[in-house]
Amino acid sequence: QQQSEGDRTDALWAEMQATLAEVELSAVSGTHVFGAEHSKALEDLRTAQIALAQAWARSEADDVIENPDKVDVNSVKDTGVLGHDVGQEPGSAEPEGSTQEEETEGDILLARKRREANDRYFKKVNGGVLDVVGKLEEVAAAMGKVEKESREIWNESDSLDTGSGTS
């Protein structure tokens, strides 16, 4: 029994050496070890991953470069909607109540401009996120193809091994 186990080990070792020789030969000759479909699936995955990285980089670059429209707080606070100077000295011709109203109008205008700038910014961020999510879905699909091709290769290999092991 020990001799048959040794023979089996030798046979497995010889099979591994033969497989390694095939891989080395394929690497030298430039042919693909796992076939053209597997190579195409890997190339599609690589392309999808590059597209994802580019979309992600674009999104991050937009965050760094893009500054939402800055509202000049001083220009809005200093003048009311009618263009009157809000920060007038005490004793000016305008009564105190109208200065407070103009300040309130200026605050409302400032808040509106900030909200509009935020809306534009978040719309752009949302577009970037949707782009990245789309690229992630493409990567996932490409990974699925690679997995399918790999399973087919290994299933064929297992069936060949099973068929040769019974004789």
TIRO-2110 file (N, C-alpha, C; in Angstrom, 1 decimal):
// TIRO-2110
0.8, -1.2, 0.0, N, 1, A
0.0, 0.0, 0.0, CA, 1, A
0.9, 1.2, 0.0, C, 1, A
2.0, 1.2, 0.7, N, 2, A
2.9, 2.3, 0.8, CA, 2, A
3.5, 2.6, -0.6, C, 2, A
3.7, 1.5, -1.4, N, 3, A
4.3, 1.7, -2.7, CA, 3, A
3.3, 2.4, -3.6, C, 3, A
2.0, 1.9, -3.5, N, 4, A
1.0, 2.5, -4.4, CA, 4, A
0.7, 4.0, -4.0, C, 4, A
0.9, 4.3, -2.7, N, 5, A
0.7, 5.7, -2.3, CA, 5, A
1.9, 6.6, -2.9, C, 5, A
3.1, 6.0, -2.9, N, 6, A
4.3, 6.6, -3.4, CA, 6, A
4.1, 6.8, -4.9, C, 6, A
3.6, 5.8, -5.6, N, 7, A
3.4, 5.9, -7.0, CA, 7, A
2.4, 7.0, -7.4, C, 7, A
1.3, 7.1, -6.5, N, 8, A
0.3, 8.1, -6.7, CA, 8, A
0.9, 9.5, -6.5, C, 8, A
1.8, 9.7, -5.5, N, 9, A
2.5, 10.9, -5.3, CA, 9, A
3.4, 11.3, -6.4, C, 9, A
4.1, 10.3, -6.9, N, 10, A
5.0, 10.5, -8.1, CA, 10, A
4.2, 10.9, -9.3, C, 10, A
3.0, 10.3, -9.5, N, 11, A
2.2, 10.6, -10.6, CA, 11, A
1.6, 12.1, -10.5, C, 11, A
1.2, 12.4, -9.3, N, 12, A
0.7, 13.8, -9.1, CA, 12, A
1.9, 14.8, -9.3, C, 12, A
3.0, 14.5, -8.8, N, 13, A
4.2, 15.4, -9.0, CA, 13, A
4.5, 15.5, -10.5, C, 13, A
4.5, 14.4, -11.2, N, 14, A
4.8, 14.5, -12.7, CA, 14, A
3.7, 15.3, -13.4, C, 14, A
2.5, 15.2, -13.0, N, 15, A
1.4, 16.0, -13.6, CA, 15, A
1.6, 17.5, -13.3, C, 15, A
2.0, 17.8, -12.1, N, 16, A
2.2, 19.2, -11.7, CA, 16, A
3.4, 19.7, -12.5, C, 16, A
4.5, 19.0, -12.7, N, 17, A
5.6, 19.4, -13.5, CA, 17, A
5.2, 19.6, -15.0, C, 17, A
4.4, 18.7, -15.5, N, 18, A
3.9, 18.8, -16.9, CA, 18, A
3.1, 20.1, -17.0, C, 18, A
2.2, 20.4, -16.1, N, 19, A
1.4, 21.6, -16.1, CA, 19, A
2.2, 22.8, -16.1, C, 19, A
3.2, 22.8, -15.2, N, 20, A
4.1, 23.9, -15.0, CA, 20, A
4.9, 24.2, -16.3, C, 20, A
5.3, 23.1, -17.0, N, 21, A
6.0, 23.2, -18.2, CA, 21, A
5.1, 23.8, -19.3, C, 21, A
3.8, 23.4, -19.3, N, 22, A
2.9, 24.0, -20.3, CA, 22, A
2.7, 25.5, -20.0, C, 22, A
2.6, 25.9, -18.8, N, 23, A
2.4, 27.3, -18.4, CA, 23, A
3.6, 28.1, -18.9, C, 23, A
4.8, 27.5, -18.6, N, 24, A
6.1, 28.2, -19.0, CA, 24, A
6.2, 28.4, -20.5, C, 24, A
5.8, 27.3, -21.2, N, 25, A
5.8, 27.3, -22.6, CA, 25, A
4.8, 28.3, -23.2, C, 25, A
3.6, 28.4, -22.6, N, 26, A
2.6, 29.4, -23.0, CA, 26, A
3.1, 30.8, -22.8, C, 26, A
3.7, 31.0, -21.6, N, 27, A
4.2, 32.3, -21.3, CA, 27, A
5.3, 32.8, -22.3, C, 27, A
6.2, 31.8, -22.7, N, 28, A
7.2, 32.2, -23.6, CA, 28, A
6.7, 32.4, -25.0, C, 28, A
5.7, 31.6, -25.4, N, 29, A
5.2, 31.6, -26.8, CA, 29, A
4.1, 32.7, -26.9, C, 29, A
3.6, 33.3, -25.8, N, 30, A
2.7, 34.4, -25.9, CA, 30, A
1.2, 33.9, -26.0, C, 30, A
1.0, 32.6, -26.0, N, 31, A
-0.4, 32.1, -26.0, CA, 31, A
-1.0, 32.2, -24.7, C, 31, A
-2.3, 32.3, -24.6, N, 32, A
-3.0, 32.4, -23.3, CA, 32, A
-3.2, 31.0, -22.7, C, 32, A
-2.9, 30.9, -21.5, N, 33, A
-3.1, 29.6, -20.8, CA, 33, A
-4.5, 29.2, -20.7, C, 33, A
-5.4, 30.2, -20.4, N, 34, A
-6.8, 29.8, -20.1, CA, 34, A
-7.7, 30.1, -21.3, C, 34, A
-7.2, 30.4, -22.4, N, 35, A
-8.1, 30.5, -23.6, CA, 35, A
-8.4, 32.0, -23.9, C, 35, A
-8.9, 32.2, -25.1, N, 36, A
-9.2, 33.5, -25.6, CA, 36, A
-10.4, 34.2, -24.8, C, 36, A
-11.4, 33.4, -24.5, N, 37, A
-12.6, 34.0, -23.8, CA, 37, A
-12.2, 34.5, -22.5, C, 37, A
-11.4, 33.7, -21.7, N, 38, A
-11.0, 34.1, -20.4, CA, 38, A
-10.1, 35.4, -20.5, C, 38, A
-9.2, 35.4, -21.5, N, 39, A
-8.4, 36.6, -21.7, CA, 39, A
-9.2, 37.8, -22.0, C, 39, A
-10.2, 37.6, -22.9, N, 40, A
-11.1, 38.8, -23.2, CA, 40, A
-11.9, 39.2, -22.0, C, 40, A
-12.3, 38.3, -21.2, N, 41, A
-13.1, 38.7, -19.9, CA, 41, A
-12.1, 39.5, -19.0, C, 41, A
-10.9, 39.0, -18.9, N, 42, A
-9.9, 39.8, -18.0, CA, 42, A
-9.6, 41.2, -18.6, C, 42, A
-9.5, 41.3, -19.9, N, 43, A
-9.3, 42.6, -20.5, CA, 43, A
-10.5, 43.5, -20.3, C, 43, A
-11.7, 42.9, -20.4, N, 44, A
-12.9, 43.7, -20.2, CA, 44, A
-12.9, 44.2, -18.7, C, 44, A
-12.5, 43.3, -17.8, N, 45, A
-12.5, 43.7, -16.4, CA, 45, A
-11.5, 44.8, -16.2, C, 45, A
-10.3, 44.7, -16.8, N, 46, A
-9.3, 45.7, -16.7, CA, 46, A
-9.8, 47.1, -17.2, C, 46, A
-10.4, 47.0, -18.3, N, 47, A
-11.0, 48.3, -18.9, CA, 47, A
-12.0, 48.9, -18.0, C, 47, A
-12.9, 48.1, -17.5, N, 48, A
-13.9, 48.6, -16.6, CA, 48, A
-13.3, 49.2, -15.3, C, 48, A
-12.3, 48.5, -14.8, N, 49, A
-11.6, 49.1, -13.6, CA, 49, A
-10.9, 50.4, -13.9, C, 49, A
-10.3, 50.5, -15.0, N, 50, A
-9.7, 51.8, -15.4, CA, 50, A
-10.8, 52.9, -15.5, C, 50, A
-11.9, 52.6, -16.2, N, 51, A
-13.0, 53.5, -16.3, CA, 51, A
-13.5, 54.0, -14.9, C, 51, A
-13.6, 53.0, -14.0, N, 52, A
-14.0, 53.3, -12.7, CA, 52, A
-13.0, 54.2, -12.0, C, 52, A
-11.8, 53.9, -12.1, N, 53, A
-10.7, 54.8, -11.5, CA, 53, A
-10.8, 56.2, -12.1, C, 53, A
-11.0, 56.3, -13.4, N, 54, A
-11.1, 57.6, -14.0, CA, 54, A
-12.3, 58.4, -13.5, C, 54, A
-13.4, 57.7, -13.4, N, 55, A
-14.6, 58.4, -12.9, CA, 55, A
-14.5, 58.8, -11.5, C, 55, A
-13.9, 58.0, -10.7, N, 56, A
-13.6, 58.4, -9.3, CA, 56, A
-12.7, 59.5, -9.2, C, 56, A
-11.6, 59.5, -10.0, N, 57, A
-10.6, 60.6, -10.0, CA, 57, A
-11.3, 61.9, -10.4, C, 57, A
-12.2, 61.8, -11.5, N, 58, A
-12.9, 63.0, -11.9, CA, 58, A
-13.7, 63.6, -10.8, C, 58, A
-14.4, 62.7, -10.1, N, 59, A
-15.3, 63.1, -9.0, CA, 59, A
-14.5, 63.8, -7.9, C, 59, A
-13.4, 63.2, -7.6, N, 60, A
-12.5, 63.8, -6.5, CA, 60, A
-11.9, 65.1, -7.0, C, 60, A
-11.5, 65.2, -8.3, N, 61, A
-10.9, 66.4, -8.8, CA, 61, A
-11.9, 67.5, -8.8, C, 61, A
-13.2, 67.2, -9.1, N, 62, A
-14.2, 68.2, -9.1, CA, 62, A
-14.4, 68.8, -7.7, C, 62, A
-14.3, 67.9, -6.7, N, 63, A
-14.4, 68.3, -5.3, CA, 63, A
-13.3, 69.3, -4.9, C, 63, A
-12.1, 69.0, -5.4, N, 64, A
-11.0, 69.8, -5.0, CA, 64, A
-11.0, 71.1, -5.8, C, 64, A
-11.2, 71.1, -7.1, N, 65, A
-11.1, 72.2, -7.9, CA, 65, A
-12.3, 73.1, -7.8, C, 65, A
-13.5, 72.5, -7.8, N, 66, A
-14.7, 73.2, -7.8, CA, 66, A
-15.0, 73.9, -6.5, C, 66, A
-15.2, 75.2, -6.5, N, 67, A
-15.6, 75.9, -5.3, CA, 67, A
-17.0, 76.4, -5.7, C, 67, A
-18.0, 76.0, -5.0, N, 68, A
-19.3, 76.5, -5.3, CA, 68, A
-19.3, 78.1, -5.4, C, 68, A
-20.1, 78.7, -6.2, N, 69, A
-20.1, 80.1, -6.4, CA, 69, A
-20.1, 80.8, -5.0, C, 69, A
-19.1, 81.5, -4.8, N, 70, A
-18.9, 82.2, -3.6, CA, 70, A
-19.8, 83.5, -3.6, C, 70, A
-20.5, 83.7, -2.6, N, 71, A
-21.3, 84.9, -2.5, CA, 71, A
-20.5, 85.9, -1.6, C, 71, A
-20.3, 87.1, -2.1, N, 72, A
-19.6, 88.1, -1.3, CA, 72, A
-20.5, 88.6, -0.2, C, 72, A
-20.3, 88.0, 1.0, N, 73, A
-21.1, 88.3, 2.1, CA, 73, A
-21.2, 89.8, 2.4, C, 73, A
-20.0, 90.5, 2.3, N, 74, A
-20.0, 91.9, 2.6, CA, 74, A
-20.8, 92.7, 1.7, C, 74, A
-20.8, 92.3, 0.4, N, 75, A
-21.6, 93.1, -0.6, CA, 75, A
-23.1, 92.9, -0.3, C, 75, A
-23.5, 91.7, 0.1, N, 76, A
-24.9, 91.5, 0.3, CA, 76, A
-25.3, 92.1, 1.6, C, 76, A
-24.5, 92.1, 2.7, N, 77, A
-24.8, 92.6, 4.0, CA, 77, A
-24.8, 94.1, 4.0, C, 77, A
-24.0, 94.7, 3.2, N, 78, A
-23.8, 96.2, 3.2, CA, 78, A
-25.0, 96.9, 2.5, C, 78, A
-25.6, 96.2, 1.6, N, 79, A
-26.7, 96.8, 0.8, CA, 79, A
-27.9, 96.0, 0.9, C, 79, A
-29.1, 96.7, 1.0, N, 80, A
-30.3, 96.0, 1.0, CA, 80, A
-30.8, 95.7, -0.4, C, 80, A
-32.0, 95.2, -0.5, N, 81, A
-32.5, 94.9, -1.8, CA, 81, A
-32.6, 96.1, -2.7, C, 81, A
-33.0, 97.2, -2.1, N, 82, A
-33.1, 98.5, -2.9, CA, 82, A
-31.8, 99.2, -3.1, C, 82, A
-30.7, 98.6, -2.6, N, 83, A
-29.4, 99.2, -2.9, CA, 83, A
-29.0, 100.2, -1.8, C, 83, A
-29.8, 100.4, -0.8, N, 84, A
-29.5, 101.4, 0.2, CA, 84, A
-28.4, 100.8, 1.1, C, 84, A
-27.6, 101.7, 1.7, N, 85, A
-26.5, 101.3, 2.6, CA, 85, A
-27.2, 100.9, 3.9, C, 85, A
-26.9, 99.6, 4.3, N, 86, A
-27.5, 99.1, 5.5, CA, 86, A
-26.8, 99.6, 6.8, C, 86, A
-25.5, 99.7, 6.7, N, 87, A
-24.7, 100.0, 7.8, CA, 87, A
-24.5, 101.5, 8.0, C, 87, A
-25.6, 102.2, 8.0, N, 88, A
-25.6, 103.7, 8.2, CA, 88, A
-25.3, 104.1, 9.6, C, 88, A
-24.7, 105.2, 9.8, N, 89, A
-24.3, 105.7, 11.1, CA, 89, A
-25.6, 106.1, 11.9, C, 89, A
-25.6, 106.0, 13.2, N, 90, A
-26.8, 106.5, 13.9, CA, 90, A
-27.0, 108.0, 13.7, C, 90, A
-28.2, 108.4, 13.6, N, 91, A
-28.6, 109.8, 13.4, CA, 91, A
-28.7, 110.0, 11.9, C, 91, A
-28.7, 109.0, 11.0, N, 92, A
-28.8, 109.2, 9.6, CA, 92, A
-30.3, 109.5, 9.3, C, 92, A
-30.5, 109.8, 8.1, N, 93, A
-31.9, 110.2, 7.7, CA, 93, A
-32.9, 109.1, 7.8, C, 93, A
-32.4, 107.8, 7.6, N, 94, A
-33.3, 106.7, 7.6, CA, 94, A
-33.6, 106.3, 9.0, C, 94, A
-34.8, 105.9, 9.3, N, 95, A
-35.2, 105.4, 10.7, CA, 95, A
-34.6, 104.0, 10.9, C, 95, A
-34.5, 103.7, 12.2, N, 96, A
-33.8, 102.4, 12.6, CA, 96, A
-34.6, 101.2, 12.1, C, 96, A
-35.9, 101.2, 12.0, N, 97, A
-36.7, 100.0, 11.5, CA, 97, A
-36.3, 99.6, 10.1, C, 97, A
-36.1, 100.6, 9.2, N, 98, A
-35.9, 100.3, 7.8, CA, 98, A
-34.5, 99.6, 7.7, C, 98, A
-33.5, 100.0, 8.5, N, 99, A
-32.2, 99.4, 8.5, CA, 99, A
-32.3, 97.9, 8.9, C, 99, A
-33.1, 97.6, 9.9, N, 100, A
-33.3, 96.2, 10.3, CA, 100, A
-34.0, 95.4, 9.2, C, 100, A
-34.9, 96.0, 8.6, N, 101, A
-35.6, 95.4, 7.4, CA, 101, A
-34.7, 95.1, 6.3, C, 101, A
-33.8, 96.0, 6.0, N, 102, A
-32.9, 95.8, 4.9, CA, 102, A
-31.8, 94.7, 5.3, C, 102, A
-31.4, 94.7, 6.6, N, 103, A
-30.5, 93.6, 7.0, CA, 103, A
-31.2, 92.3, 6.8, C, 103, A
-32.5, 92.2, 7.2, N, 104, A
-33.2, 91.0, 7.1, CA, 104, A
-33.3, 90.6, 5.6, C, 104, A
-33.6, 91.6, 4.7, N, 105, A
-33.7, 91.3, 3.3, CA, 105, A
-32.3, 90.8, 2.8, C, 105, A
-31.3, 91.4, 3.3, N, 106, A
-29.9, 91.0, 2.9, CA, 106, A
-29.6, 89.6, 3.3, C, 106, A
-30.0, 89.2, 4.5, N, 107, A
-29.8, 87.9, 5.0, CA, 107, A
-30.6, 86.9, 4.2, C, 107, A
-31.8, 87.2, 3.8, N, 108, A
-32.7, 86.3, 3.0, CA, 108, A
-32.0, 86.1, 1.6, C, 108, A
-31.5, 87.2, 1.1, N, 109, A
-30.8, 87.1, -0.2, CA, 109, A
-29.6, 86.3, -0.1, C, 109, A
-28.8, 86.5, 0.9, N, 110, A
-27.6, 85.7, 1.1, CA, 110, A
-28.0, 84.2, 1.3, C, 110, A
-29.0, 83.9, 2.1, N, 111, A
-29.4, 82.5, 2.3, CA, 111, A
-29.9, 81.9, 0.9, C, 111, A
-30.6, 82.7, 0.1, N, 112, A
-31.0, 82.2, -1.2, CA, 112, A
-29.9, 81.8, -2.1, C, 112, A
-28.9, 82.7, -2.1, N, 113, A
-27.7, 82.5, -3.0, CA, 113, A
-26.9, 81.3, -2.5, C, 113, A
-26.8, 81.2, -1.2, N, 114, A
-26.1, 80.0, -0.6, CA, 114, A
-26.8, 78.7, -1.0, C, 114, A
-28.1, 78.7, -0.8, N, 115, A
-28.9, 77.5, -1.2, CA, 115, A
-28.8, 77.2, -2.6, C, 115, A
-28.8, 78.2, -3.5, N, 116, A
-28.6, 77.9, -4.9, CA, 116, A
-27.3, 77.3, -5.2, C, 116, A
-26.2, 77.9, -4.6, N, 117, A
-24.9, 77.4, -4.8, CA, 117, A
-24.8, 75.9, -4.3, C, 117, A
-25.4, 75.7, -3.1, N, 118, A
-25.4, 74.3, -2.6, CA, 118, A
-26.1, 73.4, -3.5, C, 118, A
-27.3, 73.8, -4.0, N, 119, A
-28.0, 73.0, -4.9, CA, 119, A
-27.2, 72.6, -6.1, C, 119, A
-26.5, 73.6, -6.7, N, 120, A
-25.6, 73.3, -7.9, CA, 120, A
-24.5, 72.3, -7.5, C, 120, A
-23.9, 72.5, -6.4, N, 121, A
-22.8, 71.7, -5.9, CA, 121, A
-23.3, 70.2, -5.7, C, 121, A
-24.4, 70.1, -5.0, N, 122, A
-24.9, 68.7, -4.7, CA, 122, A
-25.4, 68.0, -6.0, C, 122, A
-25.9, 68.8, -6.9, N, 123, A
-26.3, 68.2, -8.2, CA, 123, A
-25.1, 67.7, -8.9, C, 123, A
-24.0, 68.4, -8.8, N, 124, A
-22.7, 68.0, -9.5, CA, 124, A
-22.2, 66.7, -8.7, C, 124, A
-22.2, 66.8, -7.4, N, 125, A
-21.7, 65.6, -6.6, CA, 125, A
-22.6, 64.4, -6.9, C, 125, A
-23.9, 64.6, -7.0, N, 126, A
-24.8, 63.5, -7.3, CA, 126, A
-24.5, 62.9, -8.7, C, 126, A
-24.2, 63.7, -9.7, N, 127, A
-23.8, 63.3, -11.0, CA, 127, A
-22.5, 62.4, -10.9, C, 127, A
-21.5, 62.9, -10.1, N, 128, A
-20.3, 62.1, -10.0, CA, 128, A
-20.5, 60.8, -9.3, C, 128, A
-21.4, 60.8, -8.3, N, 129, A
-21.7, 59.5, -7.6, CA, 129, A
-22.4, 58.6, -8.6, C, 129, A
-23.4, 59.0, -9.3, N, 130, A
-24.1, 58.2, -10.3, CA, 130, A
-23.1, 57.6, -11.3, C, 130, A
-22.1, 58.5, -11.8, N, 131, A
-21.1, 58.0, -12.7, CA, 131, A
-20.3, 56.9, -12.1, C, 131, A
-19.8, 57.1, -10.9, N, 132, A
-19.0, 56.1, -10.2, CA, 132, A
-19.8, 54.8, -10.0, C, 132, A
-21.1, 54.9, -9.6, N, 133, A
-21.9, 53.7, -9.4, CA, 133, A
-22.1, 53.0, -10.7, C, 133, A
-22.3, 53.7, -11.8, N, 134, A
-22.4, 53.0, -13.1, CA, 134, A
-21.1, 52.3, -13.4, C, 134, A
-20.0, 52.9, -13.2, N, 135, A
-18.7, 52.2, -13.5, CA, 135, A
-18.5, 51.0, -12.5, C, 135, A
-19.0, 51.1, -11.3, N, 136, A
-18.9, 50.0, -10.4, CA, 136, A
-19.7, 48.8, -10.9, C, 136, A
-20.9, 49.1, -11.4, N, 137, A
-21.8, 48.1, -12.0, CA, 137, A
-21.1, 47.4, -13.2, C, 137, A
-20.4, 48.2, -14.0, N, 138, A
-19.7, 47.6, -15.1, CA, 138, A
-18.6, 46.7, -14.6, C, 138, A
-17.8, 47.1, -13.6, N, 139, A
-16.8, 46.3, -13.0, CA, 139, A
-17.4, 45.0, -12.5, C, 139, A
-18.5, 45.1, -11.8, N, 140, A
-19.1, 43.9, -11.2, CA, 140, A
-19.6, 42.9, -12.3, C, 140, A
-20.1, 43.5, -13.4, N, 141, A
-20.5, 42.6, -14.5, CA, 141, A
-19.2, 42.0, -15.2, C, 141, A
-18.2, 42.7, -15.3, N, 142, A
-16.9, 42.2, -15.9, CA, 142, A
-16.4, 41.1, -14.9, C, 142, A
-16.4, 41.3, -13.6, N, 143, A
-16.0, 40.3, -12.7, CA, 143, A
-16.8, 39.1, -12.8, C, 143, A
-18.1, 39.2, -13.0, N, 144, A
-19.0, 38.1, -13.2, CA, 144, A
-18.6, 37.2, -14.4, C, 144, A
-18.2, 37.9, -15.5, N, 145, A
-17.7, 37.2, -16.7, CA, 145, A
-16.5, 36.5, -16.4, C, 145, A
-15.5, 37.1, -15.7, N, 146, A
-14.3, 36.4, -15.4, CA, 146, A
-14.5, 35.2, -14.5, C, 146, A
-15.4, 35.4, -13.5, N, 147, A
-15.7, 34.3, -12.6, CA, 147, A
-16.3, 33.1, -13.4, C, 147, A
-17.2, 33.5, -14.3, N, 148, A
-17.9, 32.4, -15.1, CA, 148, A
-16.9, 31.7, -16.0, C, 148, A
-16.0, 32.4, -16.7, N, 149, A
-15.0, 31.8, -17.5, CA, 149, A
-14.0, 30.9, -16.6, C, 149, A
-13.7, 31.4, -15.5, N, 150, A
-12.8, 30.7, -14.6, CA, 150, A
-13.5, 29.4, -14.1, C, 150, A
-14.7, 29.5, -13.7, N, 151, A
-15.5, 28.3, -13.3, CA, 151, A
-15.5, 27.3, -14.4, C, 151, A
-15.8, 27.7, -15.6, N, 152, A
-15.8, 26.8, -16.8, CA, 152, A
-14.5, 26.1, -17.0, C, 152, A
-13.4, 26.9, -16.9, N, 153, A
-12.1, 26.3, -17.0, CA, 153, A
-11.8, 25.3, -16.0, C, 153, A
-12.1, 25.6, -14.7, N, 154, A
-11.8, 24.7, -13.6, CA, 154, A
-12.8, 23.5, -13.6, C, 154, A
-14.0, 23.7, -14.1, N, 155, A
-14.9, 22.6, -14.2, CA, 155, A
-14.4, 21.6, -15.3, C, 155, A
-14.0, 22.1, -16.4, N, 156, A
-13.4, 21.3, -17.4, CA, 156, A
-12.2, 20.6, -16.9, C, 156, A
-11.3, 21.3, -16.2, N, 157, A
-10.1, 20.7, -15.6, CA, 157, A
-10.5, 19.6, -14.6, C, 157, A
-11.5, 19.8, -13.8, N, 158, A
-11.9, 18.8, -12.8, CA, 158, A
-12.5, 17.6, -13.5, C, 158, A
-13.3, 17.8, -14.6, N, 159, A
-13.8, 16.6, -15.3, CA, 159, A
-12.7, 15.9, -16.0, C, 159, A
-11.7, 16.6, -16.5, N, 160, A
-10.6, 15.8, -17.1, CA, 160, A
-9.8, 15.0, -16.1, C, 160, A
-9.6, 15.7, -14.9, N, 161, A
-8.9, 15.0, -13.8, CA, 161, A
-9.7, 13.8, -13.3, C, 161, A
-11.0, 14.0, -13.2, N, 162, A
-11.8, 12.9, -12.7, CA, 162, A
-11.8, 11.7, -13.7, C, 162, A
-11.9, 12.0, -15.0, N, 163, A
-11.9, 11.0, -16.0, CA, 163, A
-10.6, 10.3, -16.1, C, 163, A
-9.5, 11.0, -15.9, N, 164, A
-8.1, 10.3, -16.0, CA, 164, A
-7.8, 9.6, -14.7, C, 164, A
-8.4, 10.0, -13.6, N, 165, A
-8.1, 9.3, -12.3, CA, 165, A
-8.7, 8.0, -12.1, C, 165, A
-9.8, 7.7, -12.8, N, 166, A
-10.5, 6.4, -12.7, CA, 166, A
-9.9, 5.3, -13.5, C, 166, A
-9.1, 5.6, -14.4, N, 167, A
-8.5, 4.5, -15.2, CA, 167, A
-7.2, 3.9, -14.7, C, 167, A
END
